[in-house]
Amino acid sequence: MAGPDHPLPAITPQVLLKAYSCGIFPMAESAEDPTLYWVEPELRGIIPLGDFHVPRSLAKTIRSGRFEVRFDSDFEGVIEGCATPAPNRLRTWINDPIRQLYGELFALGHCHTVEVWQDGALVGGLYGVHLGGAFFGESMFSKVTDASKVALVHLVERLTAHGFSLLDTQFVTPHLARFGAIEISRRDYQELLDRALAKPAAF
């Protein structure tokens, strides 16, 4: 498998989709590094859709109507937000090849965004890849408190309503663990992935 010392040659959106179907995904060492490498974690992060937990305070924020949520209306804005360093994320791995590849996937209908807007400005969101009944979360960002969390809640609502069975988070962070994210083995993940890929779902 390629790694930081064995970068990948240029890949196409079709190769990228095949990689996702096999349980692997690309990353870069940093936004400044122009190369990519494949990642296949021993332990994979997922959020079981049936066990998704929304903290009470966040549910109150969503009900307040403070934010407007849109889907697939500003891919460039979302990936720019995800690529921009923030106080809790001084470096990001989203480089120019990542921007181009996922932009092409977006044009093909295999990449989607969940966007959180406030007073006409994009203040948070996330993007990920859709194949069959699986959604592979890639990155999220937030410019104001709770914006990325609101995006995640609306993502799960949409996936559940549209028949998805797998939400892949790649890794588990303390932030995602609050919502019910867990780690599973590579073998268990592949079984869930195979079942999800055989199940059609429309984002």
N, C-alpha and C positions, 0 to 999 in steps of 0.2 A: 504494500500500500504506500502511496505517496505520503510524505510528511514534510515538515518544514525544510528538511535538507534534500528532499526529492520533489520539487514543485511539479505540478501538472502541466502538460502542454495545453495549448488553447483548447477549450471545450465548447461544445455547442449546447443550446437549450435542450435538444433531444437527448444528448448524452447526460445532461444534468437530470432530466426526468428519469432516465433509466437508472441513474445512481440512486435517486430517492426511492425508486421501487425496490432497490436491493438493500436499502437501509443505510446508505452512506450519503454524506453531504459535504460540500466544499467550505473551506475557510481560508483566511489569509492571516499571516502573522500580525499584520497591522495595516492601517489604511494606506500607509506609504509603500508597502511591499506590493509589487505588481503581480506576484505569483500566488497560486492557489494550491491547496493540498486537500486530500480526502480525509474525512473523519468518520470513524465507526466506533462509537464509545462502547466499552464493555458493559456499562450500565447506562440505560437510556431513560431520559426523563419524559414522562407523559402526564397528562391530566385526564384521569378517567371522567368522561363527560357526565356520567351518572352520579359522581361524587363531588362535582364542582361545588365549592363553598364560597359564598359571597358574604364578607363581613358586614355586620349590621350597619356600621357607619357608612360604608361604601354604598350599600343599598339606599340609604337615606340621601346620599349625594346624587345618585342616579335619578331618584324620584324628584329631586328638587328642580330638574330641568335646566340646570346651570350649563350643561354641555349639549351640543348637537352632534350626533354621530352619523357619519356618512361612510359608504363603502365604495372603493374603487374609483374615487374621483380625483385623487392627487397622489399618484404613485411617487412622482419625483419629490414632492414635499415630504412624504413619509420616509423614503429612504435617505433623504438628506437629514431629516431629524434623527434617524437611527445612527447615521454616520458621524453626527456632530458630538464631540466630547461634551460631557456634563460633569457637574461636581462629583457625582457618584460613579462616573465612568470616564476616566481621563483619557483612555485610548479606546479606539474601536477597530474592528477587523474588516470593516466594509471598505474595500478598495475599488478602483475603477473597473476591473473585470467583473466584480460582484454587481456593481451598479448596472453594467451593460447586460450581463446575463439575466438578471432578474427583471430588468426592463423588457427584455425580449420575451421572457416568460409571461409578464403582465400583458403584453400585446397579444400573446397567444391564448390568453384566458386561463393560464395555469398559476399565476401569481395574483394575490389579492391583498387589498389594504383595508384596514378598519381605521377610520380617522375620527379624531375628537376635535371639535371646533368650539371656540368660545369668542363671541363678539366678532365673528367673521375671520378669525385667525386660527390656523392649525396649531393646536397646543399639545397634541399627543397622538399616538397611534401605534400600529404594528403592521407587519406584512408577513406573508408566508406563502407556501406552495400547496396547491390542491391537486391531488390525484385520487380518482375513485372516491371512496369514503374516508380518505385520510387527509388531514391538514397538518402541514409541517410548519410550525411557527419558527420564524427566523430571527426577528429582532423587534424591539419596541422602544419607544421613547416617550418622554413626558417633559413638557416645559412648565406645567403648573401641577400642583398637588392633585393626585388621583387620576390624571388624564389617561395614563397608560392602563391603569386598572379598569377604568370605564371601558376602554377599548377591548380588553380581555373579556370582560363580562358580556359585551355585545357579540364578540366573536363566538363565545360558547353558546349563547342563545341561538345564533344563526346556525351553527354546526348542528346543534341538537334538533332544531326545527327542520333542517334539510336532510336529515338522515345520515350524517357522518357518524363514524364509530371510533375514530382515532384522532386525538390531538397530541401531536408530538412536540415536546418542548426542547428536545435535544438534551438539555441538562436540567437539573433541579437547583434553583436558587432559593434563598430564604423568602424572597418576594413571591415566587411561584408556589412554594410550599404552603403559604397561607391560604391558597385557593384549592389545595388538594393535590398538588403535583407529587408524584412518587417516582422512584427509580425501579426499573425492572431489568432483568437480564437481557442480553442480546438475543438469546433464543426465544424468550417470551415475547420480546418486541417484534421479532420477525414473524411469529405466528399471528400476532395482532395485525401487523402490517399486511400480510398476505390476505387475511380475511377482509380488511378494509379496502384493499385494492380491487377485490372482486365485487365490491358493492358500489353501484353507481350512486353518485350524489351530486347535486348542483349547488354551487355556492350562491 
